[in-house]
Amino acid sequence: MIENTQEQTKLAGQSAEQELKLKTYFVDLASERVGGETLSCSDDFFAEMENLLKTGRGIFIDDKYTERGKWMDGWESRRSYGRDNGREFDWCIIRLGISGVIRGFDIDTNYFRGNAPQTVSVEACVSSQQPNEDTVWHTVLDKSEVAAHSQNIFEISNSQSCTHVRLNMFPDGGIARLRVYGEADVNWEQFVDGELIDLASIKNGAKALLVSDMFFSDKNNLIMPGRGKDMGDGWETKRRRDPGPDWSIVKLAAQGSVEKVIIDTCHFKGNFPDTFKLEGINSESDNFNDANAELDWQTLIPQTKLHAHREHLFISEIVANKLQTFTHVKLSIYPDGGISRMRVFGKRK
C-alpha cells in the first residue's frame, strides 16, 4: 500500500510539471472565457456538457441532487456499457474560442471517482460551420487511459491548426473539465489594411510570458477579452515591502507599432498600483528569464499615476511613434497591486 501511494504521488508530481509547462508556454484555446463552446454530445443525462469549459476545477457538493440523480460539476453521460441499447462510446464536440495548433490537453476527472471513463481520445477538424456527418476528423490524441479524480495531462506533437475538437470517452462516464492548450493561428486577412489591432489580445495570439508575481490571479487575465467581471479576473500581485516594481512581459500577437494603450483597473479600488510604466522591445527570443541580461527596453509610457476602478487611455508622441515596431511589451506596476486589463493597439508590420 505504501509503495502504491508513493507511485501515485510521483505521478501527480509529473502531471503538475506537465500542466505548468503547458500553462506557461501555451493558452487554453477552448476556454469559455475566449469564446469556446460545447456544441453537441452523444449524451449528458446526469451533468451538462457546458460544464466542461468552465473556469477552475470541478467542485463537489455532498448532498446536492437533481431529479436525474447526483449533481456533478462536469459532463456525465448515463450508463451504457453492456446494455442492449448501449452506445459504443460517448463524445462531445467543442468549438474552440481561438483557432490554433494544439500542443496538449488537461482532461480532468476531478470528483469523478466511481464514474470516470476508462479511456479517452481526441479528434480535431477545420470547419467554417458546425461539424456534421460529412466532417473529416483527424486523431490528435490516440485512445489513452485516464485516472479517476485526477488531472490527466497529455502533451502531443501536432502541427495542424484546427477550429473544433471532439472529446471521446470510452465507454461512458464523467469528465469535469477539458483544457485544450495550444498556440493561436490568426487569419490576418480578416483585418483591414491599416486597422488598429489589439496586439496584446489573447484572441489575436498574444501571450503573457513571464511575471514577477501572480499570487492572487493568473498572468493571462491581463490580456483576456472584455472587462474583468470581478477583482479575481485580473492580474494581481501580493503586497510588496519594498518600492517594487512588479512586472509582466507580454509577447504581442505580431510585430507592430504601439499607438494607443488602455490600462484598466476595473474592480481594483483599494489595491490598484500607484503608478505604472510601459516599455517595448523588438526581440526574436521569448526568453527573458536572465535577470542580469541588459535588454534594450524602450520607454513607451513613462511612469504615470493610476486611479482606482478606471480605464486609462494613453495616446502620445511617445506611444505613437509609427517608425518603431515592437514584438514584446513590459508592464511595470509600482509598487504592486492589480490591473484588470491591458490593451495595446497598433498596426501590424
KAQUI-V411118 format. One record per residue. N is the residue number from 1. SS is DSSP state (a for helix, b for strand, c for the rest). NEAR is the number of other C-alpha atoms within 8 Angstrom. D_LAST is the distance of its C-alpha to the last C-alpha in Angstrom with 1 decimal. Layout:
BEGIN
n:N ss:SS near:NEAR d_last:D_LAST
n:N ss:SS near:NEAR d_last:D_LAST
END
This chain:
BEGIN
n:1 ss:c near:4 d_last:60.3
n:2 ss:a near:5 d_last:59.0
n:3 ss:a near:6 d_last:57.2
n:4 ss:a near:7 d_last:55.6
n:5 ss:a near:8 d_last:54.3
n:6 ss:a near:8 d_last:52.9
n:7 ss:a near:8 d_last:51.1
n:8 ss:a near:8 d_last:49.7
n:9 ss:a near:8 d_last:48.4
n:10 ss:a near:8 d_last:46.8
n:11 ss:a near:8 d_last:45.0
n:12 ss:a near:8 d_last:43.9
n:13 ss:a near:8 d_last:42.5
n:14 ss:a near:8 d_last:40.6
n:15 ss:a near:11 d_last:39.2
n:16 ss:a near:8 d_last:38.1
n:17 ss:a near:8 d_last:36.2
n:18 ss:a near:11 d_last:34.5
n:19 ss:a near:10 d_last:33.6
n:20 ss:a near:8 d_last:32.2
n:21 ss:a near:8 d_last:30.0
n:22 ss:a near:13 d_last:28.7
n:23 ss:a near:10 d_last:28.1
n:24 ss:a near:7 d_last:26.4
n:25 ss:a near:7 d_last:23.8
n:26 ss:c near:11 d_last:23.4
n:27 ss:b near:11 d_last:23.7
n:28 ss:b near:10 d_last:26.4
n:29 ss:c near:17 d_last:25.0
n:30 ss:c near:18 d_last:28.3
n:31 ss:c near:16 d_last:29.0
n:32 ss:a near:11 d_last:30.4
n:33 ss:a near:7 d_last:28.2
n:34 ss:a near:12 d_last:25.1
n:35 ss:c near:10 d_last:27.0
n:36 ss:c near:15 d_last:28.9
n:37 ss:b near:13 d_last:32.1
n:38 ss:b near:12 d_last:35.3
n:39 ss:b near:9 d_last:36.3
n:40 ss:b near:8 d_last:39.7
n:41 ss:b near:10 d_last:42.1
n:42 ss:c near:7 d_last:45.4
n:43 ss:c near:9 d_last:47.2
n:44 ss:c near:12 d_last:46.7
n:45 ss:c near:9 d_last:50.3
n:46 ss:c near:13 d_last:50.5
n:47 ss:b near:13 d_last:47.0
n:48 ss:c near:10 d_last:44.1
n:49 ss:a near:13 d_last:41.0
n:50 ss:a near:10 d_last:38.7
n:51 ss:a near:12 d_last:39.7
n:52 ss:a near:12 d_last:37.7
n:53 ss:a near:14 d_last:34.4
n:54 ss:c near:9 d_last:35.7
n:55 ss:c near:6 d_last:34.6
n:56 ss:c near:4 d_last:36.8
n:57 ss:c near:8 d_last:39.5
n:58 ss:c near:10 d_last:42.4
n:59 ss:c near:8 d_last:45.4
n:60 ss:c near:7 d_last:49.1
n:61 ss:c near:6 d_last:51.7
n:62 ss:c near:4 d_last:55.1
n:63 ss:c near:4 d_last:57.2
n:64 ss:c near:7 d_last:54.7
n:65 ss:b near:8 d_last:55.6
n:66 ss:b near:7 d_last:54.8
n:67 ss:c near:4 d_last:57.2
n:68 ss:c near:7 d_last:55.7
n:69 ss:b near:7 d_last:56.1
n:70 ss:b near:8 d_last:54.4
n:71 ss:c near:10 d_last:51.2
n:72 ss:c near:10 d_last:48.4
n:73 ss:c near:10 d_last:44.8
n:74 ss:c near:15 d_last:43.1
n:75 ss:b near:17 d_last:43.4
n:76 ss:b near:16 d_last:47.0
n:77 ss:c near:13 d_last:48.8
n:78 ss:c near:10 d_last:52.5
n:79 ss:c near:6 d_last:54.6
n:80 ss:c near:11 d_last:54.6
n:81 ss:c near:9 d_last:55.7
n:82 ss:c near:5 d_last:59.2
n:83 ss:c near:6 d_last:59.7
n:84 ss:c near:4 d_last:60.8
n:85 ss:c near:5 d_last:58.0
n:86 ss:c near:8 d_last:55.5
n:87 ss:c near:8 d_last:51.9
n:88 ss:c near:8 d_last:50.8
n:89 ss:c near:9 d_last:47.8
n:90 ss:b near:14 d_last:45.7
n:91 ss:b near:11 d_last:42.1
n:92 ss:b near:13 d_last:39.4
n:93 ss:b near:12 d_last:36.2
n:94 ss:b near:14 d_last:33.1
n:95 ss:b near:12 d_last:29.9
n:96 ss:b near:14 d_last:27.0
n:97 ss:b near:13 d_last:25.2
n:98 ss:b near:13 d_last:22.0
n:99 ss:b near:13 d_last:21.8
n:100 ss:b near:13 d_last:21.2
n:101 ss:b near:13 d_last:22.8
n:102 ss:b near:14 d_last:26.1
n:103 ss:b near:14 d_last:27.1
n:104 ss:b near:12 d_last:30.3
n:105 ss:b near:12 d_last:32.7
n:106 ss:b near:14 d_last:35.0
n:107 ss:b near:12 d_last:38.0
n:108 ss:b near:13 d_last:40.0
n:109 ss:c near:17 d_last:43.7
n:110 ss:c near:15 d_last:44.5
n:111 ss:c near:10 d_last:48.1
n:112 ss:c near:12 d_last:48.6
n:113 ss:c near:9 d_last:51.4
n:114 ss:c near:5 d_last:53.9
n:115 ss:c near:8 d_last:51.7
n:116 ss:b near:14 d_last:48.6
n:117 ss:c near:14 d_last:47.8
n:118 ss:c near:10 d_last:48.9
n:119 ss:b near:11 d_last:45.8
n:120 ss:b near:14 d_last:42.3
n:121 ss:b near:13 d_last:39.7
n:122 ss:b near:13 d_last:36.3
n:123 ss:b near:12 d_last:34.9
n:124 ss:b near:13 d_last:31.5
n:125 ss:b near:12 d_last:30.3
n:126 ss:c near:8 d_last:27.5
n:127 ss:c near:10 d_last:28.7
n:128 ss:c near:5 d_last:27.4
n:129 ss:c near:4 d_last:30.8
n:130 ss:c near:6 d_last:33.4
n:131 ss:c near:7 d_last:34.7
n:132 ss:c near:5 d_last:38.2
n:133 ss:c near:4 d_last:40.9
n:134 ss:c near:5 d_last:38.9
n:135 ss:c near:8 d_last:35.9
n:136 ss:c near:5 d_last:35.3
n:137 ss:c near:7 d_last:34.9
n:138 ss:b near:7 d_last:34.3
n:139 ss:b near:9 d_last:35.6
n:140 ss:b near:10 d_last:33.2
n:141 ss:b near:9 d_last:36.0
n:142 ss:b near:8 d_last:39.5
n:143 ss:b near:8 d_last:42.5
n:144 ss:b near:8 d_last:42.9
n:145 ss:b near:7 d_last:45.4
n:146 ss:c near:9 d_last:44.7
n:147 ss:c near:10 d_last:46.7
n:148 ss:c near:13 d_last:48.1
n:149 ss:c near:11 d_last:47.0
n:150 ss:c near:8 d_last:44.1
n:151 ss:b near:11 d_last:40.4
n:152 ss:b near:12 d_last:40.0
n:153 ss:b near:11 d_last:36.8
n:154 ss:b near:8 d_last:35.5
n:155 ss:b near:9 d_last:32.7
n:156 ss:c near:9 d_last:31.7
n:157 ss:c near:5 d_last:30.0
n:158 ss:c near:8 d_last:27.9
n:159 ss:c near:6 d_last:24.9
n:160 ss:c near:6 d_last:25.0
n:161 ss:b near:10 d_last:23.0
n:162 ss:b near:13 d_last:25.4
n:163 ss:b near:14 d_last:25.9
n:164 ss:b near:13 d_last:29.5
n:165 ss:b near:13 d_last:32.0
n:166 ss:b near:11 d_last:35.8
n:167 ss:b near:12 d_last:37.7
n:168 ss:b near:11 d_last:41.2
n:169 ss:b near:14 d_last:44.2
n:170 ss:b near:12 d_last:47.5
n:171 ss:c near:13 d_last:50.0
n:172 ss:c near:15 d_last:49.3
n:173 ss:c near:13 d_last:49.0
n:174 ss:b near:13 d_last:46.4
n:175 ss:b near:16 d_last:43.0
n:176 ss:c near:17 d_last:41.8
n:177 ss:b near:17 d_last:38.0
n:178 ss:b near:12 d_last:35.3
n:179 ss:b near:12 d_last:32.0
n:180 ss:b near:14 d_last:29.4
n:181 ss:b near:16 d_last:27.1
n:182 ss:b near:13 d_last:23.9
n:183 ss:b near:12 d_last:20.1
n:184 ss:b near:12 d_last:18.2
n:185 ss:c near:10 d_last:17.0
n:186 ss:c near:8 d_last:14.6
n:187 ss:c near:5 d_last:14.8
n:188 ss:a near:5 d_last:11.5
n:189 ss:a near:5 d_last:13.6
n:190 ss:a near:5 d_last:15.5
n:191 ss:c near:6 d_last:12.9
n:192 ss:c near:6 d_last:13.1
n:193 ss:c near:4 d_last:10.6
n:194 ss:c near:5 d_last:9.7
n:195 ss:c near:8 d_last:11.4
n:196 ss:c near:7 d_last:11.4
n:197 ss:b near:9 d_last:11.2
n:198 ss:b near:10 d_last:13.3
n:199 ss:c near:15 d_last:11.2
n:200 ss:c near:17 d_last:14.6
n:201 ss:c near:15 d_last:16.5
n:202 ss:a near:12 d_last:18.4
n:203 ss:a near:11 d_last:18.4
n:204 ss:a near:11 d_last:14.6
n:205 ss:c near:15 d_last:15.0
n:206 ss:c near:15 d_last:15.1
n:207 ss:b near:14 d_last:18.1
n:208 ss:b near:13 d_last:20.5
n:209 ss:b near:11 d_last:21.2
n:210 ss:b near:10 d_last:24.0
n:211 ss:b near:11 d_last:26.2
n:212 ss:c near:7 d_last:29.2
n:213 ss:c near:8 d_last:31.3
n:214 ss:c near:12 d_last:31.4
n:215 ss:c near:8 d_last:35.1
n:216 ss:c near:9 d_last:35.3
n:217 ss:c near:12 d_last:32.3
n:218 ss:c near:10 d_last:29.4
n:219 ss:a near:12 d_last:26.0
n:220 ss:a near:10 d_last:24.1
n:221 ss:a near:12 d_last:25.9
n:222 ss:a near:12 d_last:23.5
n:223 ss:a near:14 d_last:20.6
n:224 ss:c near:12 d_last:22.9
n:225 ss:c near:9 d_last:22.9
n:226 ss:c near:4 d_last:25.3
n:227 ss:c near:7 d_last:27.3
n:228 ss:c near:11 d_last:29.5
n:229 ss:c near:6 d_last:32.9
n:230 ss:c near:8 d_last:34.8
n:231 ss:c near:10 d_last:34.7
n:232 ss:c near:9 d_last:34.4
n:233 ss:c near:10 d_last:31.1
n:234 ss:c near:16 d_last:28.9
n:235 ss:b near:17 d_last:28.4
n:236 ss:b near:14 d_last:31.6
n:237 ss:c near:13 d_last:33.0
n:238 ss:c near:10 d_last:36.7
n:239 ss:c near:6 d_last:38.5
n:240 ss:c near:8 d_last:38.0
n:241 ss:c near:4 d_last:41.0
n:242 ss:c near:5 d_last:39.0
n:243 ss:c near:7 d_last:36.5
n:244 ss:c near:9 d_last:33.5
n:245 ss:c near:9 d_last:30.7
n:246 ss:b near:13 d_last:29.5
n:247 ss:b near:11 d_last:25.8
n:248 ss:b near:13 d_last:23.2
n:249 ss:b near:12 d_last:20.1
n:250 ss:b near:13 d_last:17.5
n:251 ss:b near:13 d_last:14.7
n:252 ss:b near:15 d_last:11.8
n:253 ss:b near:13 d_last:11.1
n:254 ss:b near:10 d_last:7.6
n:255 ss:b near:11 d_last:5.7
n:256 ss:b near:13 d_last:4.8
n:257 ss:c near:16 d_last:7.3
n:258 ss:c near:15 d_last:10.8
n:259 ss:c near:14 d_last:12.8
n:260 ss:b near:13 d_last:15.7
n:261 ss:b near:13 d_last:17.6
n:262 ss:b near:12 d_last:20.7
n:263 ss:b near:12 d_last:23.2
n:264 ss:b near:12 d_last:26.0
n:265 ss:c near:16 d_last:29.4
n:266 ss:c near:16 d_last:31.0
n:267 ss:c near:10 d_last:34.4
n:268 ss:c near:13 d_last:34.3
n:269 ss:c near:9 d_last:37.2
n:270 ss:c near:5 d_last:39.2
n:271 ss:c near:7 d_last:36.6
n:272 ss:c near:15 d_last:33.4
n:273 ss:c near:14 d_last:32.0
n:274 ss:c near:11 d_last:33.4
n:275 ss:b near:11 d_last:30.1
n:276 ss:b near:14 d_last:26.6
n:277 ss:b near:13 d_last:23.8
n:278 ss:b near:13 d_last:20.0
n:279 ss:b near:12 d_last:18.3
n:280 ss:b near:13 d_last:14.9
n:281 ss:b near:11 d_last:14.2
n:282 ss:c near:9 d_last:11.9
n:283 ss:c near:8 d_last:14.1
n:284 ss:c near:4 d_last:14.5
n:285 ss:c near:5 d_last:17.6
n:286 ss:c near:7 d_last:18.5
n:287 ss:c near:5 d_last:21.9
n:288 ss:c near:7 d_last:22.7
n:289 ss:c near:5 d_last:26.4
n:290 ss:c near:6 d_last:27.8
n:291 ss:c near:5 d_last:28.8
n:292 ss:c near:4 d_last:30.0
n:293 ss:c near:5 d_last:26.7
n:294 ss:c near:4 d_last:25.5
n:295 ss:c near:4 d_last:21.8
n:296 ss:c near:5 d_last:19.6
n:297 ss:c near:7 d_last:18.9
n:298 ss:b near:7 d_last:17.9
n:299 ss:b near:10 d_last:19.6
n:300 ss:b near:10 d_last:17.5
n:301 ss:b near:10 d_last:20.7
n:302 ss:b near:8 d_last:24.0
n:303 ss:b near:8 d_last:26.9
n:304 ss:b near:8 d_last:27.7
n:305 ss:b near:7 d_last:30.6
n:306 ss:c near:10 d_last:30.3
n:307 ss:c near:9 d_last:32.8
n:308 ss:c near:11 d_last:34.3
n:309 ss:c near:11 d_last:33.2
n:310 ss:c near:8 d_last:30.6
n:311 ss:b near:9 d_last:27.0
n:312 ss:b near:8 d_last:25.6
n:313 ss:b near:8 d_last:22.9
n:314 ss:b near:8 d_last:21.1
n:315 ss:c near:9 d_last:19.3
n:316 ss:c near:8 d_last:19.8
n:317 ss:c near:6 d_last:18.8
n:318 ss:c near:8 d_last:18.2
n:319 ss:c near:13 d_last:15.8
n:320 ss:c near:11 d_last:14.1
n:321 ss:c near:10 d_last:13.1
n:322 ss:c near:8 d_last:10.1
n:323 ss:c near:5 d_last:10.3
n:324 ss:c near:7 d_last:9.7
n:325 ss:c near:11 d_last:7.2
n:326 ss:b near:14 d_last:9.1
n:327 ss:b near:14 d_last:10.0
n:328 ss:b near:12 d_last:13.5
n:329 ss:b near:13 d_last:15.6
n:330 ss:b near:11 d_last:19.4
n:331 ss:b near:11 d_last:21.6
n:332 ss:b near:11 d_last:25.1
n:333 ss:b near:15 d_last:28.1
n:334 ss:b near:13 d_last:31.3
n:335 ss:c near:13 d_last:33.7
n:336 ss:c near:16 d_last:33.1
n:337 ss:c near:13 d_last:33.1
n:338 ss:b near:13 d_last:31.1
n:339 ss:b near:16 d_last:27.8
n:340 ss:c near:18 d_last:27.5
n:341 ss:b near:17 d_last:23.8
n:342 ss:b near:12 d_last:20.6
n:343 ss:b near:12 d_last:17.7
n:344 ss:b near:14 d_last:14.4
n:345 ss:b near:14 d_last:12.6
n:346 ss:b near:14 d_last:9.2
n:347 ss:c near:12 d_last:6.3
n:348 ss:b near:8 d_last:3.8
n:349 ss:c near:7 d_last:0.0
END
